[in-house]
Amino acid sequence: MKFRTFCLSFAVAFAASVFAAAAFAQAPSDGPADGQLVRLDAKKLWRFGFLQNAPLVSAQHLASHVFSASISPDGSQAVMFERGLPKQPNILHRWADGKTSKLLESREVSAYIEWASDDQVDIRQMDAPFFREGARLRYQVTGKPQLKARLPHADREFVVYDHDDVIILESKQTRTLQAISDPAADRYFAPVLSPDERFVAFCGLKTGVLVFDIEANAVVFIGAHGTEPAFSPDGRYLVYADTRDDGHAFTQGNLVLVDLKKRNYRVLANPGNEIRLRATLSRNAEFVAYTTAAGDAYRAQIRK
């Protein structure tokens, strides 16, 4: 435990000191050890090809006044988050069979929703969505909605979280901590582990969306101006919003679909120039759900 505490302290100190950056530069080249930090290296970035824009078909309006929309693995349902008024509970809505209904009200739930199965969702607690101590709340969404369990990170091999603008990867098997973002390049937040535990996606204030390959011990993709990354249920695809803003509000938001297996990407066609944000994918990236800057949620099929 003392060594693990030392490692985390080392990571934080690195973010603020030139000495630590120089020390890392002298580290062995055979991969980071416990406590070391991963530096951005252009030579380790994969080459991605661009394909023509992907049309969206069968678009359906799901709800208004919502912040996020998470689609089920089979694409038949969506759970949407509406932030409650001050001192009021947050609201989750469910769309299924062409109808939207209120699912539950609770101040504990957040906008960060992942589907554990076709009828259960895991929701990060509002008070600590990307912190080590943040638990996941598992809800049954079919039949009578109910809280099934409070899940710590113990049911996964890897744990990812941010600590003082640095992304930390923790392994249960090797009992190691590793800082996988480069604090010399940017400040980072909102890490997401892929369902197959192969990749970690996170955001940088200046760099956009980054994808870290756990097996390769390297950042392999950077999507400039990217925000709100989300993986498909099998971990093969990634979707994020390529956004611009004027310092006060979003002025652009196009959705980018990345195939991490074939190493190519496409922009989801947006003929109406909607400002699209916070997208999620079904299995095989067949369906996408997203919200707009105006607070409307949609579900559509992706034509490949």
Backbone torsions as a table, in degrees:
resi	resn	phi	psi	omega
1	MET	NA	-36.8	179.4
2	LYS	-64.2	-38.5	-179.5
3	PHE	-67.4	-39.8	178.4
4	ARG	-63.0	-40.4	178.0
5	THR	-64.6	-39.7	177.8
6	PHE	-61.5	-42.5	-177.9
7	CYS	-60.9	-44.3	-178.9
8	LEU	-66.7	-38.7	177.3
9	SER	-63.8	-37.3	177.9
10	PHE	-62.0	-42.8	-179.0
11	ALA	-62.2	-43.5	-180.0
12	VAL	-65.6	-42.0	-179.8
13	ALA	-64.0	-36.5	179.9
14	PHE	-59.9	-40.0	-177.0
15	ALA	-61.6	-21.9	-174.5
16	ALA	-113.1	-0.2	-173.2
17	SER	-130.2	141.4	175.8
18	VAL	-73.3	-32.5	179.8
19	PHE	-58.7	-44.0	-179.4
20	ALA	-65.2	-38.0	178.4
21	ALA	-62.6	-41.0	178.7
22	ALA	-66.3	-39.1	179.3
23	ALA	-62.9	-39.0	179.7
24	PHE	-66.0	-35.2	-179.2
25	ALA	-60.6	-23.1	-179.8
26	GLN	-93.8	3.2	-176.8
27	ALA	-69.5	156.1	177.9
28	PRO	-58.2	155.5	-175.2
29	SER	-96.0	4.9	-175.4
30	ASP	-90.7	20.7	176.9
31	GLY	111.6	148.2	-176.1
32	PRO	-66.3	142.7	173.6
33	ALA	-99.2	178.4	-179.5
34	ASP	-56.5	125.6	176.9
35	GLY	94.2	-18.4	178.8
36	GLN	-76.8	162.9	178.8
37	LEU	-111.1	148.2	177.7
38	VAL	-89.4	126.4	177.8
39	ARG	-93.5	146.0	174.1
40	LEU	-65.1	131.7	-177.5
41	ASP	-137.2	111.7	-177.2
42	ALA	-59.8	-26.9	-179.3
43	LYS	-69.9	-20.9	-178.2
44	LYS	-95.4	-3.9	177.6
45	LEU	-72.9	134.7	176.3
46	TRP	-72.4	153.6	175.0
47	ARG	-89.0	124.7	-178.4
48	PHE	-114.1	134.3	175.8
49	GLY	-93.0	152.8	178.3
50	PHE	-103.0	128.1	174.9
51	LEU	-103.2	164.2	-179.2
52	GLN	-64.4	158.0	-176.2
53	ASN	-55.0	145.6	-179.5
54	ALA	-98.3	120.1	178.3
55	PRO	-67.9	150.5	171.7
56	LEU	-106.5	135.0	-179.8
57	VAL	-127.5	164.0	178.0
58	SER	53.6	43.2	179.8
59	ALA	-69.1	135.8	-179.9
60	GLN	-128.8	135.2	175.0
61	HIS	-80.9	127.8	-175.4
62	LEU	-100.5	-43.2	-175.5
63	ALA	-168.0	164.8	174.6
64	SER	-119.2	162.8	177.0
65	HIS	63.4	33.9	177.9
66	VAL	-116.5	158.3	-176.6
67	PHE	-97.2	-37.2	-177.8
68	SER	-145.3	158.8	178.7
69	ALA	-139.5	123.5	-179.6
70	SER	-114.3	122.8	-175.7
71	ILE	-90.0	146.7	179.9
72	SER	-72.0	159.4	-179.5
73	PRO	-55.6	-35.6	179.9
74	ASP	-88.1	-1.3	176.0
75	GLY	79.3	3.0	-174.3
76	SER	-89.7	-12.8	-177.6
77	GLN	-135.8	165.2	172.4
78	ALA	-149.0	142.9	173.8
79	VAL	-114.4	130.4	-174.6
80	MET	-121.2	144.6	-176.5
81	PHE	-105.4	129.3	174.1
82	GLU	-121.0	122.7	-179.3
83	ARG	-73.8	130.8	-179.4
84	GLY	-75.3	161.7	175.3
85	LEU	-65.5	163.3	178.4
86	PRO	-51.0	131.8	179.5
87	LYS	67.6	11.3	176.4
88	GLN	-112.8	153.0	-179.2
89	PRO	-68.3	153.4	171.0
90	ASN	-76.3	159.8	-173.9
91	ILE	-124.0	136.5	170.5
92	LEU	-110.5	131.3	176.6
93	HIS	-110.8	149.6	177.1
94	ARG	-121.8	132.8	173.4
95	TRP	-108.7	128.1	176.9
96	ALA	-160.4	145.8	178.3
97	ASP	55.2	33.8	176.6
98	GLY	78.6	5.9	-178.2
99	LYS	-125.8	148.7	177.1
100	THR	-113.8	131.5	180.0
101	SER	-138.9	160.4	178.8
102	LYS	-75.4	129.8	-177.4
103	LEU	-92.9	-51.7	178.9
104	LEU	-166.0	165.4	176.8
105	GLU	-127.2	128.9	-179.7
106	SER	-165.4	138.4	177.2
107	ARG	-76.3	-12.4	-177.6
108	GLU	-77.6	-29.3	-171.5
109	VAL	-80.3	151.4	-178.9
110	SER	-121.8	-176.7	179.6
111	ALA	-79.9	-7.0	-173.1
112	TYR	-94.5	95.7	-170.2
113	ILE	-118.7	131.8	174.6
114	GLU	-128.0	142.3	179.4
115	TRP	-87.4	124.5	175.8
116	ALA	-82.2	-27.5	176.9
117	SER	-160.4	-173.1	-178.7
118	ASP	-72.8	-7.6	179.0
119	ASP	-134.2	11.8	177.8
120	GLN	-135.4	140.8	178.4
121	VAL	-123.4	147.0	172.7
122	ASP	-107.4	128.0	-176.8
123	ILE	-122.5	127.0	178.5
124	ARG	-70.6	142.0	179.9
125	GLN	-65.0	140.4	-175.5
126	MET	-59.9	-36.6	-171.7
127	ASP	-74.5	-21.5	-178.3
128	ALA	-151.8	65.1	-171.7
129	PRO	-66.7	-29.9	-176.6
130	PHE	-123.0	23.1	-179.4
131	PHE	-102.6	161.0	-177.4
132	ARG	-59.7	-37.0	-176.1
133	GLU	-85.6	-0.9	-178.8
134	GLY	-72.2	124.9	179.4
135	ALA	-92.8	165.1	173.4
136	ARG	-106.6	139.7	178.2
137	LEU	-104.2	120.1	-178.8
138	ARG	-98.2	124.8	-178.9
139	TYR	-118.2	140.4	168.5
140	GLN	-84.4	125.0	-174.3
141	VAL	-106.7	-11.5	175.9
142	THR	-97.5	155.1	-175.1
143	GLY	68.1	-138.8	177.6
144	LYS	-85.3	115.6	-178.6
145	PRO	-57.8	136.2	179.8
146	GLN	-155.0	150.9	175.4
147	LEU	-74.2	121.0	-178.1
148	LYS	-90.5	-40.0	-176.2
149	ALA	-167.6	157.5	168.5
150	ARG	-105.0	115.2	-171.3
151	LEU	-108.3	116.2	169.2
152	PRO	-73.2	-174.3	-178.4
153	HIS	-80.6	3.8	-172.0
154	ALA	-67.0	-15.2	-177.2
155	ASP	-88.8	8.1	179.8
156	ARG	-125.2	151.8	178.1
157	GLU	-68.4	-41.0	-178.5
158	PHE	-113.3	149.9	173.2
159	VAL	-124.4	132.9	175.9
160	VAL	-123.0	140.7	179.4
161	TYR	-161.9	164.7	177.1
162	ASP	-104.7	146.4	-180.0
163	HIS	-142.2	110.4	-179.6
164	ASP	53.0	48.1	176.3
165	ASP	70.0	14.5	176.0
166	VAL	-117.5	137.9	179.3
167	ILE	-90.2	125.6	-177.3
168	ILE	-108.9	132.6	173.8
169	LEU	-110.4	122.6	-179.1
170	GLU	-116.1	132.8	179.2
171	SER	-108.8	126.9	176.3
172	LYS	-71.2	-39.0	-174.1
173	GLN	-66.6	-46.5	-177.8
174	THR	-94.3	-8.3	-179.7
175	ARG	54.7	47.7	179.4
176	THR	-122.3	156.2	172.4
177	LEU	-115.6	141.2	-179.7
178	GLN	-143.3	131.8	174.9
179	ALA	-88.2	115.0	-171.2
180	ILE	-102.3	5.3	175.2
181	SER	-114.7	155.9	-175.6
182	ASP	-100.9	100.7	-176.6
183	PRO	-69.2	-12.1	175.4
184	ALA	-74.8	-17.3	-176.2
185	ALA	-102.1	-31.3	-172.6
186	ASP	-169.2	177.4	170.7
187	ARG	-110.8	137.6	-167.5
188	TYR	-125.5	157.2	-177.1
189	PHE	-160.5	170.2	171.5
190	ALA	55.6	60.1	177.4
191	PRO	-76.1	144.4	179.0
192	VAL	-132.5	127.5	178.1
193	LEU	-89.9	134.2	178.6
194	SER	-68.0	150.8	-177.8
195	PRO	-57.0	-30.8	178.5
196	ASP	-87.5	3.7	178.1
197	GLU	57.0	36.2	177.2
198	ARG	-100.1	-35.2	-174.0
199	PHE	-126.0	157.2	168.5
200	VAL	-125.6	127.2	174.0
201	ALA	-108.4	140.2	177.7
202	PHE	-152.1	172.2	-174.1
203	CYS	-113.8	145.5	171.7
204	GLY	-115.7	145.6	-178.8
205	LEU	-62.1	-34.6	-178.6
206	LYS	-110.4	-30.1	-171.8
207	THR	-87.3	-22.5	-179.3
208	GLY	100.4	-142.3	179.0
209	VAL	-92.9	131.7	177.1
210	LEU	-119.5	145.3	176.1
211	VAL	-119.1	122.9	178.5
212	PHE	-103.3	126.8	177.6
213	ASP	-91.5	113.9	-175.8
214	ILE	-64.1	-40.7	-179.1
215	GLU	-66.6	-38.2	-177.5
216	ALA	-86.1	-9.7	-177.7
217	ASN	54.5	45.8	-176.8
218	ALA	-157.6	152.2	167.9
219	VAL	-76.0	124.3	-173.6
220	VAL	-113.8	-8.8	-179.6
221	PHE	-149.2	139.1	173.2
222	ILE	-132.3	120.6	176.5
223	GLY	-104.0	103.5	-176.1
224	ALA	-59.1	141.7	179.0
225	HIS	63.5	18.5	-176.6
226	GLY	-85.9	147.0	175.5
227	THR	-141.0	162.3	170.8
228	GLU	50.9	60.9	178.4
229	PRO	-72.7	150.4	176.5
230	ALA	-149.2	138.8	179.7
231	PHE	-94.0	155.1	169.1
232	SER	-72.6	163.0	-176.1
233	PRO	-57.8	-25.6	178.9
234	ASP	-95.4	-2.2	178.7
235	GLY	81.9	-1.7	-177.0
236	ARG	-74.9	-40.2	-174.9
237	TYR	-106.9	151.4	174.7
238	LEU	-129.2	139.0	173.8
239	VAL	-125.6	142.0	175.7
240	TYR	-150.7	167.3	179.3
241	ALA	-100.6	124.9	173.0
242	ASP	-88.0	105.9	-169.3
243	THR	-117.1	156.7	169.5
244	ARG	-134.3	154.4	177.2
245	ASP	-147.2	166.7	-179.7
246	ASP	-103.5	16.0	-177.1
247	GLY	96.6	-15.1	-179.2
248	HIS	-126.9	-36.3	-176.1
249	ALA	-148.0	157.3	177.4
250	PHE	-67.5	137.8	175.2
251	THR	-112.6	-13.0	179.4
252	GLN	-154.6	145.3	176.1
253	GLY	-160.1	97.2	177.3
254	ASN	-109.9	143.6	-177.3
255	LEU	-89.9	133.8	-179.5
256	VAL	-114.5	129.1	179.0
257	LEU	-107.6	120.9	-177.6
258	VAL	-111.1	129.1	174.1
259	ASP	-98.7	105.2	-175.7
260	LEU	-75.8	-14.9	177.6
261	LYS	-83.4	-50.6	-179.9
262	LYS	-87.7	-9.3	176.7
263	ARG	59.7	55.1	171.8
264	ASN	-140.3	169.3	179.7
265	TYR	-144.9	156.5	179.5
266	ARG	-138.7	151.2	171.3
267	VAL	-95.4	133.0	177.7
268	LEU	-75.8	122.8	-173.4
269	ALA	-53.0	139.3	-174.9
270	ASN	-140.9	68.1	-175.1
271	PRO	-63.4	-25.2	179.6
272	GLY	-88.0	1.9	179.9
273	ASN	54.0	40.3	172.1
274	GLU	-65.5	151.4	172.1
275	ILE	-91.7	97.3	-174.3
276	ARG	-95.3	137.2	-175.5
277	LEU	-138.8	163.2	166.0
278	ARG	46.1	70.3	-179.2
279	ALA	-96.4	155.3	173.0
280	THR	-136.5	159.0	-173.5
281	LEU	-122.0	150.1	170.5
282	SER	-90.8	-176.3	178.4
283	ARG	-57.3	141.7	177.6
284	ASN	59.6	16.8	-179.5
285	ALA	53.3	39.6	179.6
286	GLU	-78.5	-40.1	179.5
287	PHE	-122.4	153.8	176.3
288	VAL	-132.2	142.2	170.3
289	ALA	-120.0	142.4	-178.2
290	TYR	-153.8	164.3	173.1
291	THR	-116.0	161.8	176.6
292	THR	-108.8	168.7	178.8
293	ALA	-62.0	-22.8	178.8
294	ALA	-81.4	-6.4	178.4
295	GLY	91.2	18.2	176.8
296	ASP	-98.3	141.0	179.2
297	ALA	-107.9	140.3	-179.6
298	TYR	-134.4	155.0	170.4
299	ARG	-125.5	136.6	179.6
300	ALA	-148.0	158.5	175.8
301	GLN	-93.0	141.3	179.8
302	ILE	-96.7	121.4	177.4
303	ARG	-89.8	118.5	-176.4
304	LYS	-97.8	NA	NA
